[in-house]
Amino acid sequence: GMGKTTLAREVFNATAVRDFNPRAWVCVSDDFDVMKISMAILESIIGCASDLKNLDAVQNQLKEKLAGKKFLLVLDDVWSEDYSKWELLRSPFMVGDPESKIIVTTRHECVALTMGCSTGCTHKLKLLSDDECWSLFEKHAFGNGVVSADASESIRAIVIGKCKGLPLAL
């Protein structure tokens, strides 16, 4: 892919966000089940399984754990554009510190709009140029080694053709 999850993971693990506590990472994918997602967030925060059985109980526990705290939440690979589900999911997050952050990775810009993001708070990853692809490949494949110009040009054409601007294809 474009590297959305990889970029979010780098941010999540960065030392600059260590003061966010608690921190939770949840892979959502195409099934935006509010109960499952809420439970996954809660279990990530408490560090163990929960035996709560209904959404109200889970969200009340989340409110208790997040109240007044500066938290970081990553919702990875969100597909749903259903505003009512997002409203239901986000209700426990309103009790956190105003500096809390929720990072959402998605393939669809309309998901970000559904979640209330303005254009200024989104980051759309771009494909690498041919030169950027080659430079990244060269750095990782050859390090500081020198490659002959003939070999370099033939390999370059193959690499650029295969990666199609996707950094993770390298």
N, C-alpha and C positions, 0 to 999 in steps of 0.2 A: 504494500500500500504506500501511501504518501508519507507515512511516518508519524501520524497523529498520536497513536498510542505511545510510541517511543518517545516523542517529545513530551507528552504529558507525564510519562514515567520519570523522565529526567527532571522535570520540575518537581514532581512529588518527592523524589529522593534527594533533591538539592539541599545543601546545608542552609541556604537562605530561607527555607520554609520550616526549619526545625522548631521555630517558636509557635507554629500552628499545632495546637494540641487540644483535641484529638485530630488525627488524620485518618481518612478512610478511602479505599479504592474499591470500586464496584464495577464489574463488567456487566453492562445492561443488554446489549445486542437487540434483536428485533422484538423480544417479548417484554414489553414495558408493564410488568406486573408490579403494582405499587407495593403489595404486601411482600413479595420476594425481594424487591430492591430495598425496602425499608429494613427488612430483617437482615439482609446482607450488610447494610451500613451499620446497623446496631452491633452485629456480631464482629465486624471489623473493629469497631470502637472498643468493645468490651474484651475482645481477644479470645472469645470462646462461644460455643453454641448457646442459643437462647431457646427456652421452651415455651415462649409466649405464642399464643395461637391466633390472636386477632389483631387487625391493623391498629385499632385504637390503643391497645396495650403496648404494641411495638413503638408506635409514634410517641406515646406518653413517656416511655423509657428513653427514647431518643431525645425528647425535650429535656428530660432530667439530665442526661449526659452532656448535652450541648449548651445548656443555659449559661449565658454570660461568657462562654469560651470562644476563643479565636480558633476556629476549626478550618481544616482544608478537606474538601471532598472532591474526588474525581469520579465522574460518571462516564465510563468509557464505552464508546460505540453505541450511542443513543440513536434510535431510529424514529421513535414515536413523535408525532406532531399533535398528539391529543392534549390540548391545553388543560382539560379538566383533570387528567391523570397527573400532569406536572404540578398543578395547584395542590392536589392532594398529597403528593410526595414531598413537596417543599414546605409544607406547614410546620414541621418540627424545626426547620432550620432558622425560622424567624426569631428564635429566642437566643441565638448565638451572638457573639460580639459582632458589631458592624463591620469589622475588618476581616471577618471570615470570608473564605473564597470557595466557590464551586466551579470546578473546571469540567467542561463537557466536551468530549470528542464525538464528532458526528461526520457522516459523509454528506449530510444535507443541510444547507444553510437555513432552510425553513425551520429546522429543529431548533436552532439557536434563537430564531425570532419567536418561536412558540414559547421558549423558556424565558423570554423577556430581555434578551441581549440586544443591545443597540449595535449598530454597525461598528462603532468604535471599540467595543469590548470583544470583538471576534478576531481571530487570527486565522487566515486562510493560507494553508501551505501551498507553495507553488512548486511546479516541476523544476528540476535542475536544467540549466542550459547544457548543451553538448560539452562546452569547455569545463563547466563545473562538474559534470559527470566524470569526465576524464581525469580532472585534477584529483577528485576524491578517490577514484579507483587507483590512480598512479600512487598516491600517498599510501594507501593501505596495501596495495599489491607489491610495490617495489621499495617502499620506504625511502631510503636515501640512495638506493642503488640506481645505476645508470642502465638504461635500455637503449639498444641501437635504434636509430631513427627509422629504419625500415621496419623492424619488428614493432616499434612503437606505433607507427601509422596503421599497420594492419590490425593490431590488437585494438587500437583506439576505435576503428570503424566497427568492429565486432561488439565491443563493450557498449558504445553509444547506441548501437542498434538494438541491443538486448535490454538495456536498462530503461529506455524511453523516458528518461528524466526522473525516474523513481529512485530516490536515494537508497531505499532498502533493497532494491534489486542488485545493488553493488555488493 
